[in-house]
C-alpha cells in the first residue's frame, strides 16, 4: 500500500500473488487475505491521516522492542483480519467436502 498525499492510497500487488481462476476472475478463498491486509492499511491511513500513518509505521519499524511485527500496533489488526479470512475459507472448505457413504 502506498499512501499518496491528497489522493488517498494506492494498493500495489504483483500479479503472481493473486491467484486467478480459469476465467481470469479472483476466486473466493484464502487468496483474498492479501487484499484484506492491504485494505486494512488503507483504512488506517484514512483513519489516522497521512502524517500519523507514516509516523506510526516508521516508529514501529525503528523501535522494535523485541515484539514480532505481526503483534505491533500498526500490523496487529491487519494480521488479525487476514487470519480471520483464512480461517473462514478453511472452515468453508471443510463444510463443502463431500461425505462418502
Gaussian input, Z-matrix of N, CA and C with variables (Angstrom, degrees):
# hf/3-21g

backbone

0 1
 N
 C     1     B1
 C     2     B2     1     A1
 N     3     B3     2     A2     1     D1
 C     4     B4     3     A3     2     D2
 C     5     B5     4     A4     3     D3
 N     6     B6     5     A5     4     D4
 C     7     B7     6     A6     5     D5
 C     8     B8     7     A7     6     D6
 N     9     B9     8     A8     7     D7
 C    10    B10     9     A9     8     D8
 C    11    B11    10    A10     9     D9
 N    12    B12    11    A11    10    D10
 C    13    B13    12    A12    11    D11
 C    14    B14    13    A13    12    D12
 N    15    B15    14    A14    13    D13
 C    16    B16    15    A15    14    D14
 C    17    B17    16    A16    15    D15
 N    18    B18    17    A17    16    D16
 C    19    B19    18    A18    17    D17
 C    20    B20    19    A19    18    D18
 N    21    B21    20    A20    19    D19
 C    22    B22    21    A21    20    D20
 C    23    B23    22    A22    21    D21
 N    24    B24    23    A23    22    D22
 C    25    B25    24    A24    23    D23
 C    26    B26    25    A25    24    D24
 N    27    B27    26    A26    25    D25
 C    28    B28    27    A27    26    D26
 C    29    B29    28    A28    27    D27
 N    30    B30    29    A29    28    D28
 C    31    B31    30    A30    29    D29
 C    32    B32    31    A31    30    D30
 N    33    B33    32    A32    31    D31
 C    34    B34    33    A33    32    D32
 C    35    B35    34    A34    33    D33
 N    36    B36    35    A35    34    D34
 C    37    B37    36    A36    35    D35
 C    38    B38    37    A37    36    D36
 N    39    B39    38    A38    37    D37
 C    40    B40    39    A39    38    D38
 C    41    B41    40    A40    39    D39
 N    42    B42    41    A41    40    D40
 C    43    B43    42    A42    41    D41
 C    44    B44    43    A43    42    D42
 N    45    B45    44    A44    43    D43
 C    46    B46    45    A45    44    D44
 C    47    B47    46    A46    45    D45
 N    48    B48    47    A47    46    D46
 C    49    B49    48    A48    47    D47
 C    50    B50    49    A49    48    D48
 N    51    B51    50    A50    49    D49
 C    52    B52    51    A51    50    D50
 C    53    B53    52    A52    51    D51
 N    54    B54    53    A53    52    D52
 C    55    B55    54    A54    53    D53
 C    56    B56    55    A55    54    D54
 N    57    B57    56    A56    55    D55
 C    58    B58    57    A57    56    D56
 C    59    B59    58    A58    57    D57
 N    60    B60    59    A59    58    D58
 C    61    B61    60    A60    59    D59
 C    62    B62    61    A61    60    D60
 N    63    B63    62    A62    61    D61
 C    64    B64    63    A63    62    D62
 C    65    B65    64    A64    63    D63
 N    66    B66    65    A65    64    D64
 C    67    B67    66    A66    65    D65
 C    68    B68    67    A67    66    D66
 N    69    B69    68    A68    67    D67
 C    70    B70    69    A69    68    D68
 C    71    B71    70    A70    69    D69
 N    72    B72    71    A71    70    D70
 C    73    B73    72    A72    71    D71
 C    74    B74    73    A73    72    D72
 N    75    B75    74    A74    73    D73
 C    76    B76    75    A75    74    D74
 C    77    B77    76    A76    75    D75
 N    78    B78    77    A77    76    D76
 C    79    B79    78    A78    77    D77
 C    80    B80    79    A79    78    D78
 N    81    B81    80    A80    79    D79
 C    82    B82    81    A81    80    D80
 C    83    B83    82    A82    81    D81
 N    84    B84    83    A83    82    D82
 C    85    B85    84    A84    83    D83
 C    86    B86    85    A85    84    D84
 N    87    B87    86    A86    85    D85
 C    88    B88    87    A87    86    D86
 C    89    B89    88    A88    87    D87
 N    90    B90    89    A89    88    D88
 C    91    B91    90    A90    89    D89
 C    92    B92    91    A91    90    D90
 N    93    B93    92    A92    91    D91
 C    94    B94    93    A93    92    D92
 C    95    B95    94    A94    93    D93
 N    96    B96    95    A95    94    D94
 C    97    B97    96    A96    95    D95
 C    98    B98    97    A97    96    D96
 N    99    B99    98    A98    97    D97
 C   100   B100    99    A99    98    D98
 C   101   B101   100   A100    99    D99
 N   102   B102   101   A101   100   D100
 C   103   B103   102   A102   101   D101
 C   104   B104   103   A103   102   D102
 N   105   B105   104   A104   103   D103
 C   106   B106   105   A105   104   D104
 C   107   B107   106   A106   105   D105
 N   108   B108   107   A107   106   D106
 C   109   B109   108   A108   107   D107
 C   110   B110   109   A109   108   D108
 N   111   B111   110   A110   109   D109
 C   112   B112   111   A111   110   D110
 C   113   B113   112   A112   111   D111
 N   114   B114   113   A113   112   D112
 C   115   B115   114   A114   113   D113
 C   116   B116   115   A115   114   D114
 N   117   B117   116   A116   115   D115
 C   118   B118   117   A117   116   D116
 C   119   B119   118   A118   117   D117
 N   120   B120   119   A119   118   D118
 C   121   B121   120   A120   119   D119
 C   122   B122   121   A121   120   D120
 N   123   B123   122   A122   121   D121
 C   124   B124   123   A123   122   D122
 C   125   B125   124   A124   123   D123
 N   126   B126   125   A125   124   D124
 C   127   B127   126   A126   125   D125
 C   128   B128   127   A127   126   D126
 N   129   B129   128   A128   127   D127
 C   130   B130   129   A129   128   D128
 C   131   B131   130   A130   129   D129
 N   132   B132   131   A131   130   D130
 C   133   B133   132   A132   131   D131
 C   134   B134   133   A133   132   D132
 N   135   B135   134   A134   133   D133
 C   136   B136   135   A135   134   D134
 C   137   B137   136   A136   135   D135
 N   138   B138   137   A137   136   D136
 C   139   B139   138   A138   137   D137
 C   140   B140   139   A139   138   D138
 N   141   B141   140   A140   139   D139
 C   142   B142   141   A141   140   D140
 C   143   B143   142   A142   141   D141
 N   144   B144   143   A143   142   D142
 C   145   B145   144   A144   143   D143
 C   146   B146   145   A145   144   D144
 N   147   B147   146   A146   145   D145
 C   148   B148   147   A147   146   D146
 C   149   B149   148   A148   147   D147
 N   150   B150   149   A149   148   D148
 C   151   B151   150   A150   149   D149
 C   152   B152   151   A151   150   D150
 N   153   B153   152   A152   151   D151
 C   154   B154   153   A153   152   D152
 C   155   B155   154   A154   153   D153
 N   156   B156   155   A155   154   D154
 C   157   B157   156   A156   155   D155
 C   158   B158   157   A157   156   D156
 N   159   B159   158   A158   157   D157
 C   160   B160   159   A159   158   D158
 C   161   B161   160   A160   159   D159
 N   162   B162   161   A161   160   D160
 C   163   B163   162   A162   161   D161
 C   164   B164   163   A163   162   D162
 N   165   B165   164   A164   163   D163
 C   166   B166   165   A165   164   D164
 C   167   B167   166   A166   165   D165
 N   168   B168   167   A167   166   D166
 C   169   B169   168   A168   167   D167
 C   170   B170   169   A169   168   D168
 N   171   B171   170   A170   169   D169
 C   172   B172   171   A171   170   D170
 C   173   B173   172   A172   171   D171
 N   174   B174   173   A173   172   D172
 C   175   B175   174   A174   173   D173
 C   176   B176   175   A175   174   D174
 N   177   B177   176   A176   175   D175
 C   178   B178   177   A177   176   D176
 C   179   B179   178   A178   177   D177
 N   180   B180   179   A179   178   D178
 C   181   B181   180   A180   179   D179
 C   182   B182   181   A181   180   D180
 N   183   B183   182   A182   181   D181
 C   184   B184   183   A183   182   D182
 C   185   B185   184   A184   183   D183
 N   186   B186   185   A185   184   D184
 C   187   B187   186   A186   185   D185
 C   188   B188   187   A187   186   D186
 N   189   B189   188   A188   187   D187
 C   190   B190   189   A189   188   D188
 C   191   B191   190   A190   189   D189
 N   192   B192   191   A191   190   D190
 C   193   B193   192   A192   191   D191
 C   194   B194   193   A193   192   D192
 N   195   B195   194   A194   193   D193
 C   196   B196   195   A195   194   D194
 C   197   B197   196   A196   195   D195
 N   198   B198   197   A197   196   D196
 C   199   B199   198   A198   197   D197
 C   200   B200   199   A199   198   D198
 N   201   B201   200   A200   199   D199
 C   202   B202   201   A201   200   D200
 C   203   B203   202   A202   201   D201
 N   204   B204   203   A203   202   D202
 C   205   B205   204   A204   203   D203
 C   206   B206   205   A205   204   D204
 N   207   B207   206   A206   205   D205
 C   208   B208   207   A207   206   D206
 C   209   B209   208   A208   207   D207
 N   210   B210   209   A209   208   D208
 C   211   B211   210   A210   209   D209
 C   212   B212   211   A211   210   D210
 N   213   B213   212   A212   211   D211
 C   214   B214   213   A213   212   D212
 C   215   B215   214   A214   213   D213
 N   216   B216   215   A215   214   D214
 C   217   B217   216   A216   215   D215
 C   218   B218   217   A217   216   D216
 N   219   B219   218   A218   217   D217
 C   220   B220   219   A219   218   D218
 C   221   B221   220   A220   219   D219
 N   222   B222   221   A221   220   D220
 C   223   B223   222   A222   221   D221
 C   224   B224   223   A223   222   D222
 N   225   B225   224   A224   223   D223
 C   226   B226   225   A225   224   D224
 C   227   B227   226   A226   225   D225
 N   228   B228   227   A227   226   D226
 C   229   B229   228   A228   227   D227
 C   230   B230   229   A229   228   D228
 N   231   B231   230   A230   229   D229
 C   232   B232   231   A231   230   D230
 C   233   B233   232   A232   231   D231
 N   234   B234   233   A233   232   D232
 C   235   B235   234   A234   233   D233
 C   236   B236   235   A235   234   D234
 N   237   B237   236   A236   235   D235
 C   238   B238   237   A237   236   D236
 C   239   B239   238   A238   237   D237
 N   240   B240   239   A239   238   D238
 C   241   B241   240   A240   239   D239
 C   242   B242   241   A241   240   D240
 N   243   B243   242   A242   241   D241
 C   244   B244   243   A243   242   D242
 C   245   B245   244   A244   243   D243
 N   246   B246   245   A245   244   D244
 C   247   B247   246   A246   245   D245
 C   248   B248   247   A247   246   D246
 N   249   B249   248   A248   247   D247
 C   250   B250   249   A249   248   D248
 C   251   B251   250   A250   249   D249
 N   252   B252   251   A251   250   D250
 C   253   B253   252   A252   251   D251
 C   254   B254   253   A253   252   D252
 N   255   B255   254   A254   253   D253
 C   256   B256   255   A255   254   D254
 C   257   B257   256   A256   255   D255
 N   258   B258   257   A257   256   D256
 C   259   B259   258   A258   257   D257
 C   260   B260   259   A259   258   D258
 N   261   B261   260   A260   259   D259
 C   262   B262   261   A261   260   D260
 C   263   B263   262   A262   261   D261
 N   264   B264   263   A263   262   D262
 C   265   B265   264   A264   263   D263
 C   266   B266   265   A265   264   D264
 N   267   B267   266   A266   265   D265
 C   268   B268   267   A267   266   D266
 C   269   B269   268   A268   267   D267
 N   270   B270   269   A269   268   D268
 C   271   B271   270   A270   269   D269
 C   272   B272   271   A271   270   D270
 N   273   B273   272   A272   271   D271
 C   274   B274   273   A273   272   D272
 C   275   B275   274   A274   273   D273
 N   276   B276   275   A275   274   D274
 C   277   B277   276   A276   275   D275
 C   278   B278   277   A277   276   D276
 N   279   B279   278   A278   277   D277
 C   280   B280   279   A279   278   D278
 C   281   B281   280   A280   279   D279
 N   282   B282   281   A281   280   D280
 C   283   B283   282   A282   281   D281
 C   284   B284   283   A283   282   D282
 N   285   B285   284   A284   283   D283
 C   286   B286   285   A285   284   D284
 C   287   B287   286   A286   285   D285
 N   288   B288   287   A287   286   D286
 C   289   B289   288   A288   287   D287
 C   290   B290   289   A289   288   D288
 N   291   B291   290   A290   289   D289
 C   292   B292   291   A291   290   D290
 C   293   B293   292   A292   291   D291
 N   294   B294   293   A293   292   D292
 C   295   B295   294   A294   293   D293
 C   296   B296   295   A295   294   D294
 N   297   B297   296   A296   295   D295
 C   298   B298   297   A297   296   D296
 C   299   B299   298   A298   297   D297
 N   300   B300   299   A299   298   D298
 C   301   B301   300   A300   299   D299
 C   302   B302   301   A301   300   D300

   B1=1.4344
   B2=1.5169
   B3=1.2816
   B4=1.4471
   B5=1.5260
   B6=1.3534
   B7=1.4693
   B8=1.5251
   B9=1.3139
   B10=1.4607
   B11=1.5247
   B12=1.3404
   B13=1.4674
   B14=1.5271
   B15=1.3032
   B16=1.4656
   B17=1.5243
   B18=1.3346
   B19=1.4621
   B20=1.5160
   B21=1.3103
   B22=1.4608
   B23=1.5087
   B24=1.3261
   B25=1.4555
   B26=1.5187
   B27=1.3157
   B28=1.4520
   B29=1.5226
   B30=1.3288
   B31=1.4594
   B32=1.5228
   B33=1.3155
   B34=1.4563
   B35=1.5281
   B36=1.3163
   B37=1.4679
   B38=1.5214
   B39=1.3249
   B40=1.4583
   B41=1.5170
   B42=1.3088
   B43=1.4652
   B44=1.5290
   B45=1.3228
   B46=1.4673
   B47=1.5335
   B48=1.3289
   B49=1.4640
   B50=1.5228
   B51=1.3259
   B52=1.4607
   B53=1.5249
   B54=1.3166
   B55=1.4561
   B56=1.5168
   B57=1.3031
   B58=1.4643
   B59=1.5166
   B60=1.3258
   B61=1.4595
   B62=1.5274
   B63=1.3088
   B64=1.4634
   B65=1.5246
   B66=1.3233
   B67=1.4671
   B68=1.5291
   B69=1.3275
   B70=1.4562
   B71=1.5087
   B72=1.3173
   B73=1.4640
   B74=1.5287
   B75=1.3314
   B76=1.4622
   B77=1.5195
   B78=1.3187
   B79=1.4600
   B80=1.5278
   B81=1.3253
   B82=1.4563
   B83=1.5184
   B84=1.2917
   B85=1.4482
   B86=1.5153
   B87=1.3209
   B88=1.4613
   B89=1.5310
   B90=1.3330
   B91=1.4659
   B92=1.5266
   B93=1.3152
   B94=1.4657
   B95=1.5292
   B96=1.3277
   B97=1.4606
   B98=1.5243
   B99=1.3203
   B100=1.4622
   B101=1.5274
   B102=1.3259
   B103=1.4699
   B104=1.5219
   B105=1.3253
   B106=1.4647
   B107=1.5243
   B108=1.3242
   B109=1.4675
   B110=1.5336
   B111=1.3264
   B112=1.4660
   B113=1.5311
   B114=1.3149
   B115=1.4676
   B116=1.5211
   B117=1.3156
   B118=1.4632
   B119=1.5308
   B120=1.3338
   B121=1.4666
   B122=1.5302
   B123=1.3099
   B124=1.4637
   B125=1.5240
   B126=1.3226
   B127=1.4644
   B128=1.5317
   B129=1.3400
   B130=1.4687
   B131=1.5256
   B132=1.3168
   B133=1.4636
   B134=1.5269
   B135=1.3290
   B136=1.4609
   B137=1.5264
   B138=1.3185
   B139=1.4625
   B140=1.5263
   B141=1.3171
   B142=1.4607
   B143=1.5253
   B144=1.3167
   B145=1.4601
   B146=1.5222
   B147=1.3124
   B148=1.4640
   B149=1.5240
   B150=1.3225
   B151=1.4624
   B152=1.5253
   B153=1.3277
   B154=1.4665
   B155=1.5291
   B156=1.3321
   B157=1.4623
   B158=1.5304
   B159=1.3255
   B160=1.4637
   B161=1.5216
   B162=1.3437
   B163=1.4626
   B164=1.5304
   B165=1.3207
   B166=1.4753
   B167=1.5197
   B168=1.3355
   B169=1.4673
   B170=1.5281
   B171=1.3101
   B172=1.4612
   B173=1.5226
   B174=1.3304
   B175=1.4571
   B176=1.5287
   B177=1.3083
   B178=1.4544
   B179=1.5245
   B180=1.3262
   B181=1.4635
   B182=1.5309
   B183=1.3425
   B184=1.4615
   B185=1.5212
   B186=1.3134
   B187=1.4661
   B188=1.5291
   B189=1.3339
   B190=1.4699
   B191=1.5246
   B192=1.3093
   B193=1.4670
   B194=1.5267
   B195=1.3168
   B196=1.4619
   B197=1.5158
   B198=1.3101
   B199=1.4690
   B200=1.5242
   B201=1.3276
   B202=1.4708
   B203=1.5288
   B204=1.3196
   B205=1.4689
   B206=1.5254
   B207=1.3328
   B208=1.4690
   B209=1.5293
   B210=1.3293
   B211=1.4652
   B212=1.5271
   B213=1.3054
   B214=1.4655
   B215=1.5240
   B216=1.3130
   B217=1.4563
   B218=1.5255
   B219=1.3142
   B220=1.4639
   B221=1.5242
   B222=1.3295
   B223=1.4649
   B224=1.5205
   B225=1.3114
   B226=1.4656
   B227=1.5330
   B228=1.3275
   B229=1.4626
   B230=1.5284
   B231=1.3171
   B232=1.4725
   B233=1.5256
   B234=1.3291
   B235=1.4575
   B236=1.5247
   B237=1.3282
   B238=1.4637
   B239=1.5333
   B240=1.3267
   B241=1.4598
   B242=1.5245
   B243=1.3229
   B244=1.4572
   B245=1.5235
   B246=1.3268
   B247=1.4641
   B248=1.5289
   B249=1.3241
   B250=1.4603
   B251=1.5244
   B252=1.3235
   B253=1.4641
   B254=1.5222
   B255=1.3342
   B256=1.4644
   B257=1.5267
   B258=1.3347
   B259=1.4623
   B260=1.5269
   B261=1.3246
   B262=1.4603
   B263=1.5222
   B264=1.3126
   B265=1.4570
   B266=1.5212
   B267=1.3437
   B268=1.4653
   B269=1.5310
   B270=1.3366
   B271=1.4679
   B272=1.5229
   B273=1.3368
   B274=1.4598
   B275=1.5309
   B276=1.3161
   B277=1.4630
   B278=1.5298
   B279=1.3324
   B280=1.4637
   B281=1.5191
   B282=1.3211
   B283=1.4681
   B284=1.5147
   B285=1.3218
   B286=1.4580
   B287=1.5248
   B288=1.3188
   B289=1.4655
   B290=1.5237
   B291=1.3279
   B292=1.4642
   B293=1.5202
   B294=1.3058
   B295=1.4536
   B296=1.5301
   B297=1.3272
   B298=1.4492
   B299=1.5208
   B300=1.3157
   B301=1.4664
   B302=1.5060
   A1=107.76
   A2=115.66
   A3=122.01
   A4=108.98
   A5=117.51
   A6=118.68
   A7=109.67
   A8=116.87
   A9=122.00
   A10=108.13
   A11=117.35
   A12=118.90
   A13=111.06
   A14=116.33
   A15=125.63
   A16=114.42
   A17=119.48
   A18=121.20
   A19=113.85
   A20=119.68
   A21=121.17
   A22=111.21
   A23=116.21
   A24=120.91
   A25=110.75
   A26=115.19
   A27=122.16
   A28=107.02
   A29=116.54
   A30=121.48
   A31=107.80
   A32=115.91
   A33=122.18
   A34=108.55
   A35=116.28
   A36=120.99
   A37=108.04
   A38=116.12
   A39=120.04
   A40=110.08
   A41=116.78
   A42=122.11
   A43=114.46
   A44=119.26
   A45=118.17
   A46=114.16
   A47=117.54
   A48=120.16
   A49=112.74
   A50=116.80
   A51=120.41
   A52=108.60
   A53=115.62
   A54=118.94
   A55=110.04
   A56=116.08
   A57=120.54
   A58=108.47
   A59=115.41
   A60=118.81
   A61=110.07
   A62=116.62
   A63=122.05
   A64=111.95
   A65=117.36
   A66=121.73
   A67=113.04
   A68=117.22
   A69=120.42
   A70=114.00
   A71=117.34
   A72=122.30
   A73=109.73
   A74=115.06
   A75=119.27
   A76=108.91
   A77=117.87
   A78=119.11
   A79=111.13
   A80=115.94
   A81=119.55
   A82=106.14
   A83=117.08
   A84=119.63
   A85=111.91
   A86=115.88
   A87=120.95
   A88=113.65
   A89=118.11
   A90=120.39
   A91=111.00
   A92=117.61
   A93=121.15
   A94=112.47
   A95=117.37
   A96=120.81
   A97=110.92
   A98=117.74
   A99=121.06
   A100=110.82
   A101=116.85
   A102=120.19
   A103=111.33
   A104=116.47
   A105=120.65
   A106=109.70
   A107=117.18
   A108=121.12
   A109=110.48
   A110=116.37
   A111=119.68
   A112=111.84
   A113=117.18
   A114=120.07
   A115=111.40
   A116=117.32
   A117=120.50
   A118=109.75
   A119=116.89
   A120=120.01
   A121=111.19
   A122=117.49
   A123=120.49
   A124=109.65
   A125=116.92
   A126=121.16
   A127=110.69
   A128=116.63
   A129=120.23
   A130=110.57
   A131=116.35
   A132=121.22
   A133=110.17
   A134=116.84
   A135=120.49
   A136=111.49
   A137=116.94
   A138=121.28
   A139=111.99
   A140=117.75
   A141=121.97
   A142=113.40
   A143=118.34
   A144=121.20
   A145=109.80
   A146=116.61
   A147=121.43
   A148=112.33
   A149=116.86
   A150=120.10
   A151=111.54
   A152=117.42
   A153=120.29
   A154=111.29
   A155=117.76
   A156=120.57
   A157=110.10
   A158=116.69
   A159=120.11
   A160=111.39
   A161=116.92
   A162=120.14
   A163=111.18
   A164=117.43
   A165=120.07
   A166=111.65
   A167=117.17
   A168=119.48
   A169=111.23
   A170=116.62
   A171=119.77
   A172=110.66
   A173=117.26
   A174=120.98
   A175=111.32
   A176=117.68
   A177=120.86
   A178=111.80
   A179=117.82
   A180=121.15
   A181=111.61
   A182=116.82
   A183=120.85
   A184=113.42
   A185=117.40
   A186=121.25
   A187=109.42
   A188=118.50
   A189=120.43
   A190=114.67
   A191=119.03
   A192=123.22
   A193=113.00
   A194=118.14
   A195=121.35
   A196=115.26
   A197=117.60
   A198=121.37
   A199=108.43
   A200=118.73
   A201=120.19
   A202=110.66
   A203=116.68
   A204=121.85
   A205=112.27
   A206=118.09
   A207=119.59
   A208=112.87
   A209=117.89
   A210=120.94
   A211=112.96
   A212=117.27
   A213=119.96
   A214=110.28
   A215=115.80
   A216=122.07
   A217=113.11
   A218=118.93
   A219=120.74
   A220=112.79
   A221=118.03
   A222=120.90
   A223=113.32
   A224=117.61
   A225=121.55
   A226=112.27
   A227=117.11
   A228=120.96
   A229=111.01
   A230=117.15
   A231=121.25
   A232=111.36
   A233=116.96
   A234=119.79
   A235=110.83
   A236=117.02
   A237=120.76
   A238=110.55
   A239=117.19
   A240=120.36
   A241=111.35
   A242=117.59
   A243=122.04
   A244=110.30
   A245=115.83
   A246=120.78
   A247=111.00
   A248=117.32
   A249=120.61
   A250=111.59
   A251=117.83
   A252=121.53
   A253=110.07
   A254=116.35
   A255=120.21
   A256=111.06
   A257=117.90
   A258=121.23
   A259=111.27
   A260=116.73
   A261=120.37
   A262=110.54
   A263=116.94
   A264=119.49
   A265=112.01
   A266=117.94
   A267=120.00
   A268=109.47
   A269=117.06
   A270=120.93
   A271=110.59
   A272=116.19
   A273=121.57
   A274=110.09
   A275=117.14
   A276=120.80
   A277=110.75
   A278=117.48
   A279=120.82
   A280=111.32
   A281=117.52
   A282=120.21
   A283=111.56
   A284=118.09
   A285=121.20
   A286=112.82
   A287=117.61
   A288=120.51
   A289=109.57
   A290=118.31
   A291=119.79
   A292=110.43
   A293=114.89
   A294=121.01
   A295=108.05
   A296=115.42
   A297=119.72
   A298=109.85
   A299=115.98
   A300=119.43
   A301=111.52
   D1=132.46
   D2=-179.58
   D3=-116.75
   D4=110.17
   D5=178.10
   D6=-75.25
   D7=123.56
   D8=-177.25
   D9=-111.55
   D10=123.92
   D11=178.51
   D12=-59.66
   D13=140.54
   D14=176.67
   D15=72.00
   D16=-13.50
   D17=-176.40
   D18=-119.44
   D19=-7.52
   D20=-178.30
   D21=100.00
   D22=-124.80
   D23=-175.09
   D24=-136.39
   D25=151.77
   D26=176.60
   D27=-123.24
   D28=127.12
   D29=179.09
   D30=-98.04
   D31=121.08
   D32=179.42
   D33=-112.63
   D34=120.95
   D35=179.79
   D36=-134.98
   D37=131.69
   D38=177.87
   D39=-69.92
   D40=141.93
   D41=-177.02
   D42=-54.60
   D43=-44.93
   D44=-177.73
   D45=-61.96
   D46=-20.27
   D47=-179.01
   D48=-75.17
   D49=-22.23
   D50=178.99
   D51=-104.93
   D52=111.03
   D53=177.47
   D54=-71.46
   D55=139.74
   D56=178.69
   D57=-121.46
   D58=151.17
   D59=178.28
   D60=-83.09
   D61=-173.57
   D62=-176.16
   D63=-60.06
   D64=-33.55
   D65=-178.74
   D66=-81.80
   D67=-2.24
   D68=-178.40
   D69=85.14
   D70=8.02
   D71=179.84
   D72=-92.42
   D73=156.45
   D74=174.01
   D75=-73.76
   D76=125.55
   D77=179.94
   D78=-79.17
   D79=154.48
   D80=171.72
   D81=-74.21
   D82=127.41
   D83=179.42
   D84=163.13
   D85=-171.78
   D86=-177.51
   D87=-61.65
   D88=-18.57
   D89=178.20
   D90=-62.44
   D91=-22.21
   D92=179.30
   D93=-74.81
   D94=-11.66
   D95=-179.20
   D96=-60.45
   D97=-36.33
   D98=178.55
   D99=-62.38
   D100=-42.05
   D101=178.02
   D102=-65.79
   D103=-39.96
   D104=179.23
   D105=-62.13
   D106=-42.03
   D107=179.18
   D108=-60.84
   D109=-46.14
   D110=-179.43
   D111=-67.40
   D112=-38.42
   D113=177.80
   D114=-66.52
   D115=-30.08
   D116=174.46
   D117=-62.70
   D118=-41.81
   D119=177.60
   D120=-66.41
   D121=-35.75
   D122=175.85
   D123=-62.48
   D124=-42.94
   D125=178.18
   D126=-61.71
   D127=-42.98
   D128=178.01
   D129=-59.84
   D130=-43.29
   D131=-178.58
   D132=-62.59
   D133=-41.40
   D134=179.32
   D135=-70.53
   D136=-37.66
   D137=-178.11
   D138=-72.87
   D139=-44.15
   D140=-174.36
   D141=-89.65
   D142=-21.12
   D143=-172.67
   D144=88.83
   D145=160.26
   D146=-174.48
   D147=-62.64
   D148=-49.61
   D149=-176.28
   D150=-60.99
   D151=-49.85
   D152=-178.11
   D153=-67.80
   D154=-35.25
   D155=176.87
   D156=-60.91
   D157=-50.11
   D158=179.99
   D159=-64.68
   D160=-40.33
   D161=-179.74
   D162=-63.88
   D163=-45.43
   D164=-179.47
   D165=-63.37
   D166=-41.52
   D167=179.14
   D168=-67.97
   D169=-41.44
   D170=178.44
   D171=-63.55
   D172=-45.96
   D173=-179.26
   D174=-63.32
   D175=-40.25
   D176=179.84
   D177=-67.68
   D178=-26.45
   D179=177.92
   D180=-82.67
   D181=-35.70
   D182=-176.44
   D183=-82.15
   D184=-27.34
   D185=-177.21
   D186=-118.83
   D187=72.22
   D188=-173.07
   D189=-66.35
   D190=-33.00
   D191=177.56
   D192=52.32
   D193=28.53
   D194=176.07
   D195=72.72
   D196=13.51
   D197=-179.15
   D198=-98.64
   D199=127.30
   D200=176.92
   D201=-58.61
   D202=148.57
   D203=-174.24
   D204=-56.68
   D205=-38.07
   D206=-177.04
   D207=-71.44
   D208=-10.74
   D209=178.52
   D210=-104.43
   D211=-0.69
   D212=179.10
   D213=-78.47
   D214=159.29
   D215=-171.50
   D216=-57.76
   D217=-39.41
   D218=-175.49
   D219=-78.40
   D220=-20.79
   D221=-177.12
   D222=-109.06
   D223=-17.74
   D224=-173.41
   D225=-56.79
   D226=-49.31
   D227=-178.62
   D228=-64.18
   D229=-40.88
   D230=-178.44
   D231=-66.79
   D232=-42.24
   D233=177.67
   D234=-67.19
   D235=-35.87
   D236=178.35
   D237=-64.06
   D238=-44.34
   D239=178.39
   D240=-64.56
   D241=-39.80
   D242=177.09
   D243=-60.67
   D244=-44.09
   D245=179.02
   D246=-63.27
   D247=-39.14
   D248=178.22
   D249=-63.22
   D250=-41.08
   D251=178.41
   D252=-63.45
   D253=-46.46
   D254=-179.74
   D255=-62.39
   D256=-42.14
   D257=178.90
   D258=-66.71
   D259=-39.66
   D260=179.60
   D261=-59.79
   D262=-47.83
   D263=-177.92
   D264=-74.03
   D265=-27.07
   D266=173.89
   D267=-66.99
   D268=-44.03
   D269=177.27
   D270=-64.95
   D271=-39.16
   D272=179.79
   D273=-62.90
   D274=-42.19
   D275=179.94
   D276=-67.65
   D277=-36.39
   D278=178.71
   D279=-65.04
   D280=-37.34
   D281=-179.08
   D282=-76.18
   D283=-20.64
   D284=-179.21
   D285=-91.95
   D286=-4.60
   D287=178.64
   D288=-61.96
   D289=132.81
   D290=178.25
   D291=-69.50
   D292=139.14
   D293=179.03
   D294=-97.02
   D295=121.59
   D296=-179.59
   D297=-89.23
   D298=136.36
   D299=-178.03
   D300=-103.37

